[in-house]
C-alpha cells in the first residue's frame, strides 16, 4: 500500500512546527468538495489558483474556480 500522502505532509508540518489540518473526502464534483470543506472547517475565505484557460478549452472543461466563485457564500480569493 502506498500510504496516505496527507500523513506524510502532516509529519513534515509537525517537524517544522507548522499547523496542519487536513480533510480527505470524495465529493461528487471538485467545486462541491471545495465549498463543503470550507464550510465544514469554518473557513473565513477560500484561496485558490486559476489556470487562466480560455476559449474552447474552458468551455469544454469548465472551470472549477468559476464554479466555486459562482456558488460559494464564503469569500473566494483567486490567484492567477
TIRO-2110 file (N, C-alpha, C; in Angstrom, 1 decimal):
// TIRO-2110
0.8, -1.2, 0.0, N, 1, A
0.0, 0.0, 0.0, CA, 1, A
0.9, 1.2, 0.0, C, 1, A
0.5, 2.3, -0.7, N, 2, A
1.2, 3.5, -0.8, CA, 2, A
1.2, 4.4, 0.4, C, 2, A
0.2, 4.3, 1.2, N, 3, A
0.0, 5.2, 2.4, CA, 3, A
-0.7, 6.4, 2.0, C, 3, A
-1.0, 7.2, 3.0, N, 4, A
-1.7, 8.4, 2.7, CA, 4, A
-0.8, 9.6, 2.6, C, 4, A
-0.8, 10.3, 1.4, N, 5, A
0.1, 11.5, 1.2, CA, 5, A
-0.2, 12.6, 2.3, C, 5, A
-1.4, 12.6, 2.8, N, 6, A
-1.7, 13.7, 3.8, CA, 6, A
-0.9, 13.3, 5.1, C, 6, A
-0.7, 12.1, 5.4, N, 7, A
0.0, 11.7, 6.6, CA, 7, A
1.5, 12.1, 6.5, C, 7, A
2.0, 12.0, 5.3, N, 8, A
3.4, 12.5, 5.1, CA, 8, A
3.5, 14.0, 5.3, C, 8, A
2.5, 14.7, 4.7, N, 9, A
2.5, 16.2, 4.9, CA, 9, A
2.4, 16.6, 6.3, C, 9, A
1.5, 15.8, 7.0, N, 10, A
1.3, 16.1, 8.5, CA, 10, A
2.6, 16.0, 9.2, C, 10, A
3.4, 14.9, 8.9, N, 11, A
4.7, 14.7, 9.6, CA, 11, A
5.6, 15.8, 9.3, C, 11, A
5.7, 16.2, 8.0, N, 12, A
6.6, 17.3, 7.7, CA, 12, A
6.2, 18.6, 8.4, C, 12, A
4.9, 18.9, 8.4, N, 13, A
4.5, 20.1, 9.1, CA, 13, A
4.8, 20.1, 10.6, C, 13, A
4.6, 18.9, 11.2, N, 14, A
4.9, 18.8, 12.6, CA, 14, A
6.3, 19.0, 12.9, C, 14, A
7.2, 18.4, 12.0, N, 15, A
8.6, 18.6, 12.2, CA, 15, A
9.0, 20.0, 12.1, C, 15, A
8.3, 20.8, 11.2, N, 16, A
8.6, 22.2, 11.1, CA, 16, A
7.8, 23.1, 12.0, C, 16, A
7.1, 22.5, 12.9, N, 17, A
6.2, 23.2, 13.8, CA, 17, A
5.2, 24.2, 13.1, C, 17, A
4.7, 23.6, 12.0, N, 18, A
3.7, 24.4, 11.2, CA, 18, A
2.3, 23.7, 11.4, C, 18, A
1.3, 24.5, 11.7, N, 19, A
0.0, 24.0, 11.9, CA, 19, A
-0.5, 23.3, 10.6, C, 19, A
-1.1, 22.2, 10.7, N, 20, A
-1.5, 21.4, 9.6, CA, 20, A
-2.9, 20.8, 9.9, C, 20, A
-3.9, 21.0, 9.1, N, 21, A
-5.2, 20.4, 9.3, CA, 21, A
-5.6, 19.9, 7.9, C, 21, A
-6.1, 18.6, 7.9, N, 22, A
-6.5, 18.1, 6.6, CA, 22, A
-7.9, 17.5, 6.6, C, 22, A
-8.4, 17.3, 5.4, N, 23, A
-9.7, 16.7, 5.2, CA, 23, A
-9.7, 16.0, 4.0, C, 23, A
-10.0, 14.7, 4.0, N, 24, A
-10.0, 13.8, 2.8, CA, 24, A
-11.4, 13.4, 2.6, C, 24, A
-11.9, 13.6, 1.4, N, 25, A
-13.3, 13.4, 1.0, CA, 25, A
-13.4, 13.0, -0.4, C, 25, A
-14.5, 12.4, -0.8, N, 26, A
-14.8, 12.1, -2.2, CA, 26, A
-16.1, 12.7, -2.7, C, 26, A
-16.1, 14.0, -2.9, N, 27, A
-17.3, 14.7, -3.3, CA, 27, A
-17.7, 14.3, -4.8, C, 27, A
-18.9, 14.7, -5.1, N, 28, A
-19.4, 14.4, -6.5, CA, 28, A
-18.6, 15.2, -7.5, C, 28, A
-18.3, 16.5, -7.1, N, 29, A
-17.5, 17.4, -8.0, CA, 29, A
-16.5, 18.1, -7.2, C, 29, A
-15.4, 18.5, -7.9, N, 30, A
-14.4, 19.2, -7.2, CA, 30, A
-14.9, 20.5, -6.5, C, 30, A
-15.7, 21.3, -7.2, N, 31, A
-16.1, 22.5, -6.6, CA, 31, A
-17.1, 22.3, -5.4, C, 31, A
-17.9, 21.3, -5.5, N, 32, A
-18.7, 20.9, -4.3, CA, 32, A
-17.9, 20.6, -3.1, C, 32, A
-16.8, 19.8, -3.4, N, 33, A
-15.9, 19.4, -2.3, CA, 33, A
-15.2, 20.6, -1.7, C, 33, A
-14.7, 21.5, -2.5, N, 34, A
-14.0, 22.7, -2.0, CA, 34, A
-15.0, 23.5, -1.1, C, 34, A
-16.2, 23.8, -1.6, N, 35, A
-17.1, 24.6, -0.8, CA, 35, A
-17.5, 23.9, 0.5, C, 35, A
-17.8, 22.6, 0.4, N, 36, A
-18.2, 21.8, 1.6, CA, 36, A
-17.1, 21.8, 2.6, C, 36, A
-15.8, 21.6, 2.1, N, 37, A
-14.7, 21.5, 3.1, CA, 37, A
-14.5, 22.9, 3.8, C, 37, A
-14.7, 23.9, 3.0, N, 38, A
-14.5, 25.3, 3.6, CA, 38, A
-15.6, 25.5, 4.6, C, 38, A
-16.8, 25.1, 4.3, N, 39, A
-17.9, 25.2, 5.3, CA, 39, A
-17.7, 24.4, 6.5, C, 39, A
-17.3, 23.1, 6.4, N, 40, A
-17.0, 22.2, 7.5, CA, 40, A
-15.9, 22.7, 8.4, C, 40, A
-14.9, 23.3, 7.8, N, 41, A
-13.7, 23.8, 8.6, CA, 41, A
-14.0, 25.2, 9.1, C, 41, A
-15.1, 25.8, 8.8, N, 42, A
-15.5, 27.1, 9.2, CA, 42, A
-14.4, 28.2, 8.7, C, 42, A
-14.1, 28.1, 7.5, N, 43, A
-13.1, 29.0, 6.9, CA, 43, A
-13.7, 30.3, 6.7, C, 43, A
-12.9, 31.4, 6.8, N, 44, A
-13.3, 32.7, 6.6, CA, 44, A
-13.2, 33.1, 5.1, C, 44, A
-12.4, 32.3, 4.3, N, 45, A
-12.3, 32.6, 2.9, CA, 45, A
-11.7, 31.3, 2.2, C, 45, A
-11.9, 31.2, 0.9, N, 46, A
-11.3, 30.2, 0.1, CA, 46, A
-10.3, 30.8, -0.8, C, 46, A
-9.0, 30.3, -0.7, N, 47, A
-8.0, 30.8, -1.6, CA, 47, A
-7.7, 29.8, -2.6, C, 47, A
-7.7, 30.1, -3.9, N, 48, A
-7.4, 29.1, -4.9, CA, 48, A
-6.8, 29.8, -6.1, C, 48, A
-6.1, 28.9, -6.9, N, 49, A
-5.4, 29.4, -8.1, CA, 49, A
-6.2, 29.1, -9.3, C, 49, A
-6.0, 29.9, -10.3, N, 50, A
-6.7, 29.7, -11.6, CA, 50, A
-5.7, 29.5, -12.7, C, 50, A
-5.9, 28.5, -13.5, N, 51, A
-5.0, 28.2, -14.6, CA, 51, A
-5.2, 29.3, -15.7, C, 51, A
-6.3, 30.0, -15.8, N, 52, A
-6.4, 31.0, -16.8, CA, 52, A
-6.7, 30.5, -18.1, C, 52, A
-7.4, 29.3, -18.2, N, 53, A
-7.7, 28.8, -19.5, CA, 53, A
-8.9, 29.6, -20.1, C, 53, A
-8.9, 29.6, -21.4, N, 54, A
-9.9, 30.4, -22.1, CA, 54, A
-10.4, 29.7, -23.4, C, 54, A
-11.4, 30.3, -24.0, N, 55, A
-11.8, 29.8, -25.3, CA, 55, A
-12.5, 28.4, -25.2, C, 55, A
-12.2, 27.6, -26.2, N, 56, A
-12.9, 26.3, -26.3, CA, 56, A
-12.5, 25.4, -25.1, C, 56, A
-11.2, 25.4, -24.7, N, 57, A
-10.8, 24.6, -23.6, CA, 57, A
-11.6, 24.9, -22.3, C, 57, A
-11.8, 26.1, -22.0, N, 58, A
-12.6, 26.5, -20.9, CA, 58, A
-14.1, 26.0, -21.0, C, 58, A
-14.6, 26.2, -22.2, N, 59, A
-16.0, 25.8, -22.5, CA, 59, A
-16.2, 24.3, -22.3, C, 59, A
-15.2, 23.5, -22.8, N, 60, A
-15.4, 22.1, -22.8, CA, 60, A
-15.1, 21.6, -21.4, C, 60, A
-14.0, 22.0, -20.8, N, 61, A
-13.6, 21.5, -19.4, CA, 61, A
-14.3, 22.2, -18.3, C, 61, A
-14.8, 23.4, -18.5, N, 62, A
-15.4, 24.1, -17.4, CA, 62, A
-14.3, 24.7, -16.5, C, 62, A
-14.7, 25.4, -15.5, N, 63, A
-13.7, 26.0, -14.6, CA, 63, A
-14.1, 25.7, -13.2, C, 63, A
-13.4, 25.0, -12.4, N, 64, A
-13.7, 24.7, -11.0, CA, 64, A
-13.7, 26.0, -10.3, C, 64, A
-12.7, 26.9, -10.6, N, 65, A
-12.6, 28.2, -9.9, CA, 65, A
-13.9, 29.0, -10.2, C, 65, A
-14.3, 29.0, -11.4, N, 66, A
-15.5, 29.8, -11.8, CA, 66, A
-16.7, 29.3, -11.1, C, 66, A
-16.9, 27.9, -10.9, N, 67, A
-18.0, 27.4, -10.2, CA, 67, A
-18.0, 27.6, -8.7, C, 67, A
-16.8, 27.6, -8.1, N, 68, A
-16.6, 28.0, -6.7, CA, 68, A
-17.0, 29.4, -6.5, C, 68, A
-16.6, 30.3, -7.4, N, 69, A
-16.9, 31.7, -7.3, CA, 69, A
-18.4, 31.9, -7.4, C, 69, A
-19.1, 31.2, -8.3, N, 70, A
-20.5, 31.4, -8.5, CA, 70, A
-21.3, 30.8, -7.4, C, 70, A
-20.9, 29.7, -6.7, N, 71, A
-21.7, 29.0, -5.8, CA, 71, A
-21.4, 29.2, -4.3, C, 71, A
-20.2, 29.7, -4.0, N, 72, A
-19.8, 29.8, -2.6, CA, 72, A
-20.4, 31.1, -2.0, C, 72, A
-20.8, 30.9, -0.7, N, 73, A
-21.3, 32.0, 0.1, CA, 73, A
-20.1, 32.6, 0.9, C, 73, A
-19.0, 31.8, 0.9, N, 74, A
-17.8, 32.2, 1.6, CA, 74, A
-16.9, 33.0, 0.6, C, 74, A
-16.3, 34.1, 1.0, N, 75, A
-15.5, 34.9, 0.0, CA, 75, A
-14.4, 34.0, -0.6, C, 75, A
-14.1, 34.3, -1.9, N, 76, A
-13.1, 33.5, -2.6, CA, 76, A
-12.1, 34.4, -3.2, C, 76, A
-10.8, 34.1, -2.9, N, 77, A
-9.7, 34.9, -3.4, CA, 77, A
-9.0, 34.0, -4.5, C, 77, A
-8.9, 34.6, -5.7, N, 78, A
-8.3, 33.8, -6.8, CA, 78, A
-7.0, 34.4, -7.2, C, 78, A
-6.0, 33.5, -7.2, N, 79, A
-4.6, 33.9, -7.6, CA, 79, A
-4.4, 33.4, -9.1, C, 79, A
-4.0, 34.3, -9.9, N, 80, A
-3.8, 33.9, -11.3, CA, 80, A
-2.4, 34.3, -11.8, C, 80, A
END
